Amino acid sequence: MSPSSTNQPERQPAKAGERIAKLLARAGIASRREIERMIADGRVAINGQILTTPATVLTSLHGVTVDGNPVAAAAPARLFRFHKPAGLLTTERDPAGRPTIYDRLPKGLPRLMPVGRLDLATEGLLLMTTDGELKRQLELPATGVERSYRARAYGQVSQEQLEDLMLGVEIEGVRYGSINANLERRTGANVWIELTLTEGKNREVRRVLEHLGLKVSRLIRTRYGPFELGDMPVAAVDEIRQHDLIVFRKALTGPGGGKAASNLQLSGKSKAVDAAPEEAPAEPAATLPANRAERRKVVAQTSEPEAYKPARPQRPKAEKKGPEKFGVAQRRRHQAVAERKANASPAREGMPLEQRRPQRDPAGGAQKPERRPRQDSPGRPPQQKGKPFAKPSAARHAQHDDDGSPLLDRPKRAHRPDDRRPGTPPGKRPSTGKGGPTKPSRGTPAPSKRGPRT
């Protein structure tokens, strides 16, 4: 029997609450695991009563105190970008004493939690937020927020092998989801590969590429959702604007989920963080050994290469003036012109040539005659300009035709019977063939090649 048939009011669902560890983490007190330890130590109380279990569900933080101090309401979520360099751990503290990302973060920032993790050798974009709920929402594979990487690997692989990753792959009993991988370029024996995935399991990119026979030497995360690394400097931090963060969170909970939110076109503007990074305490200077070889080893291990490789001093361009900016030959000419100008007097320049005294040679002391411009005599033809030793070209051929012009200076013309050579009596010219003079006609004695008999 339904409640409407009995005229009884329907039961209203109880107002949902959240666990106290989640509320305190969202307020920026500490992480959930840290808050659970604080509750076990008796540091958290509600209305004066100390909590004994982290399973307490609350609708607000009204009346909650930590170490006797009231907890303020949770501030709006904030999201930061951090360009993580290689060699840093994505954790708050390391028992082995290795450097972490919090050692490179500037002072003055609120308590930040990393969204996902990048291993020790991986670099690139790392999102950090003040809201634990936003952190969990971005990390869940069910949300479908895309992550993009660029990997440099050693080995050979084809595009067909990379396209097979769209169907997923199982490695040592672990199933990895769909990966969109493309071969970007080849550089010698190395290849650059672009990968986009949505799960982000532990060392997923490295294990998948090693399964294909590649050895990853560098891995960079370039995008997380709609937030890209771009040209952000290494170890730099900036904050995503609240307007872009609100638009992203609405798209994340709307139709399309993480796929639609990852394809958003945001403004790309961010707030720069001007806080100075933490300065590491200065270590006491170590005494160098007396042995030269041992001292070189200590210096090579403790100092940077730039410290013992001084740069070559370079003269700024502004200092190069006058003859220094020329070469050797140009510098000599420049000096000669400068000396000539320095020795010339203003009174001498305006004096006629006849009244000028001969100059003295500064080297030998002898007087040098004044050079006057050459003038052509009245009966002498003017001097022809050009090469001083040029000679007129001789005739290329000594034979001339009737008109007296060289044979080679005009085209050859056909033979005419009336032509005769200069100096020959008029008459019929004996015809000559190509091979020489023609044979004489019958009845005409042939000329003898020998001279007359004596």
Disulfide bonds with the S-S distance in Angstrom:
none
